[in-house]
Amino acid sequence: MNKSFPNNTRVIYILEALVFSYIITGLLLLLISFLMLKLELSGAVISGFINFTYIASAFTGGFFIGKKTAQKKFIWGLIVGIFYFVILMIVSLMMNRVGPLPLGNLFTVFIITGLSGMLGGMIS
């Protein structure tokens, strides 16, 4: 099945996948904030929930674009995961007026979101 998509269709698919990913992110962060309000959660538990949010959001974006494309689904999922990370970091840098973000954590989140998006594309 050799389908070629026009470039504007690919951009629309990527944007749709990113919007879907950020909707999932918003819902999961809302759930985390509710749990923080009702329960006494430690920093490690909150950090784990945040990492789960990154994984679930990038995975669903990769899965979404994998369903839309016919070829190289894992690459499209990786692209969505990378764009998810880039937008997340741009927003974080705009909101963080204290100082630079730790590079080790940035690299970890980059790997998590990229691989989660790729896995979502592969499974779709």
C-alpha positions, 0 to 999 in steps of 0.5 A, a space after each residue: 500500500 503505497 500512499 503518498 500524502 501531501 505535505 499539508 496533510 502531514 502537517 495537519 495530522 501532526 497538529 491533530 496528534 499534538 492537540 490530542 496529546 495535550 488534551 490528554 496531558 491536561 486531563 492527567 494533570 488535572 487528575 494529579 492536582 486533584 489527587 494532590 489536594 485529597 491525598 498527602 503525596 510524596 515528591 517521588 509519587 508526584 514525579 512518577 505521575 508526571 513521567 506517566 503523563 509524559 509517556 501516556 500523552 506522547 504514546 497517544 499522540 504517536 498512536 493517533 498519527 500512526 492510525 492516520 498514516 500508512 507508512 513509517 508509523 514509528 517515524 511519525 510517532 517519533 516526530 510527534 513525540 519530539 514535537 511534544 517535547 519541544 512545545 513542552 520545553 518552550 512553555 516550561 522555559 517561558 513559565 520558569 523565570 527562576 533559572 535554567 532547567 537541569 539538562 539531565 532531566 531535559 534529556 530524560 524527558 526527551 528520550 521518554 517522549 520520543 520513545 513513547 511516541 514511537 511506540 504508539 506509532 508502532 503499535 497503531 
